[in-house]
Amino acid sequence: MQYDYKTLKNSGYGDYREKGSKFLAYAYAVASEDEVKQHLENLKKEHPKSRHVCYAYRLDLAGNDFRANDDGEPSGTAGKPILGQIDSFELTKTLVAVVRYFGGKKLGASGLIYAYKTSAAMALENAEAKVVKLKAYHQITYKYERLNDIMRHLKHDEIKIINQHYGDTCTLDFSVSLAVNDMILDKLTKIYDISLKAIDANE
């Protein structure tokens, strides 16, 4: 089971030049295709005279939600090497876009691959990465006299209490790192007269 993933903490920039052509690479943390589109639109507005805006992204943890786009460059010479650098840095939820200004001399397929790979790597090297822990979210329903027992088991660095409600029937919402989720649930389910259910993060 996967307990965490690596993405970017901040954006990065790389500038590679070859035979008059400029390859300006931008790396971003993204969570959705809408965010990808917004970054690409902003770059195209910022660089209206550029020849190409090639890009690649990987969004999901399973590795199935990704795209590599050559934006008019010969097939496989831009998007694929950019995606290769995202994977080399073991990143997800990440977009790298490379803006190319043509310098008048053709680089050939191998030259393009090297330029897009190198500029993408520069942008990622200049961005700071971070590890994000995956979490599960739960709600406990209980009688007030069970509060001390529950709180004793929830005193853990990997647990965050999100919301509490006291009344005839009390509820408590919390998040817990997947790495310790099973252990915590095992302890909680042994407490008499409580109910426990999974909830969505936005509940």
N, C-alpha and C positions, 0 to 999 in steps of 0.2 A: 504494500500500500504506500502511496506517495503522501508524505506528511508536509512537504513544503515545495516551493518553486522559486526560481530566481528571475528577477526582472530588473528594470532600471529604476534607480532612485531619482535620477534627474536626467535631463537630455544631454546629448553629446554632439560634437561637431568635428568633421574631418575635412581637410582640403588637400586634394591630390591633383597634380598637374602633369600633363604629358603631351608633348608636341603641340603646345598651344591650347589644348583642350583643358578645361577646368572641371573637376569632379568634386562637387560640394555635397558632403554627406551629413545627414541629420538623423540622429537616433532618438526615439521617444518611447516612453512607457505608454501602452494603450490597453484599454479593456474591451473595446468593441470596434466593429467595422465603421460605425459612425465617427468614432474618434480618428480612425485611420483616414477616412474621407476628409475630415476637417483639416488635419495636418497637411494632406496633399493639396487641398484647395488653397490653403495659406501659402504653401511653397510656390505654387503656380502663380499666385498673385504677386509674391515677393520677387519672383524671377520670370517676368513675362517674356524675356528675350532668350531664355534657355532653349536648347534643342530637345532635351528629354528630361523627364522626371521619373526615373526608374525606382522601383521599391520592392520590398518584401516584408512580410509580417508573419508572426506566429502568435495565435491568441489562446488556444486551449491547452490544458495540461496533457491531454492524451496525444497531442501532436497532429491532430487531424484538421484543425482549422487554421490553414495557412494559405498564403498566396505569394507568388513571385511574378512581377510584371516587368517586361522589357521596354515598354513604352516606345516602340518603334525601333529599338536597337535590334541587331540580328538575334534570332531566337537563342536563348540560353546564355547570352553574353552579359546580362545585367542582373535581372531578378534572381536567377539561380545562384550566382556567386554572392549576392547580398544575403540571401537566405542562408547560404552556407556559413556565413560569418555569425549570423544570429545563433545558429545551431552550435557552431564552434565555441561560442561564449556561453552555451547552455542556458539560453534565455528563452522566456516565453512572455506573452503579453507585451510584445516588443515590435516596433516598426522602425525600419531603416529606409530612408529615401535618399536617393542620390540625384542631384541636379547637375546636368551636363551642359556646359557651354562648348560648342564645337570650335576647334581652333584652326580648322582648314585642312588638316592632314588626317587621313584615315589611320586608325591604329591596328586594324585587323582584329579578327576574333580573339586571338590570344591576348592582344594588347588591351582590348575592352574588358575581357574577363579579369585581367590583372588590375586594371584601373578601378573597376567597380568593387572588386574584392578588397583592395587596399584601402580605398576611401571609406568603405563600410567598416572595416576593422579599426581605422583611425577614429571614427565617430564613436564606436563602442568602447574603445580604449579610453576615450576622453569623457565617457559617462560613468557615473558611479552605480554599481549594481547593489542590489539588496536581496535578501532572502525573506520571503513571505511565508509565514506558517499557515497552513490550512486549518480551518476551525469547524467545529460542529456547534450547533445552537440547540439549547434545550430549555424546556419549561417544567418546573416542579410545582405541583399543587399539593398543599399539605395543611395540617392543623398547626396552630401557632405553637403548641407545646413541642413540636418537632424542630423548631427553628434552630436551636443550639446544635442538635445533631447534624442538621444539614450544613450549617455554616462551618462546622468543624471539618467536614469533608471538602468544602469548597475553598479552604485556605491553601491555595496552590498558585505558584507563579504563572502557570499556564491557563488559569481560569480568570474570567472577567465577569463580574455581575453586571447585567445590563439594566435590569428593572426589577423592582419589588413592589408587591401590593399586599397590605395587611387588612384582614377583615375576618368574617366568619370562616371564610376559606381563603388561605394565603397563597400567593403565587410568586415565583421567582424565576426570572429568565437569566440565563448565563451562556457565555461562550467558552469553549475549551479546545485547546490544541488537539488535533487528531492523534498526535503522538501519545497522549495520555487519556484520550477519550474513553476507551474501553475500561481502563482501570478505575476512573472516576465513576462511571456509570455502574460498575460492579459494586462499588462501595455504597452508592446512593440507593440502589434498588434493595439493599439489605435493611434499610431503615423502614420500620413498621409504619403503615398508614400514610404513605405518600404515593403520588402518581407522577410519572415522568414521561414526557413526550418530546419528540424532535419538533423544532419550529424553524421557519425560514429566518434568515438574517435580518430581514426588514420588518418582521412582526413586532 
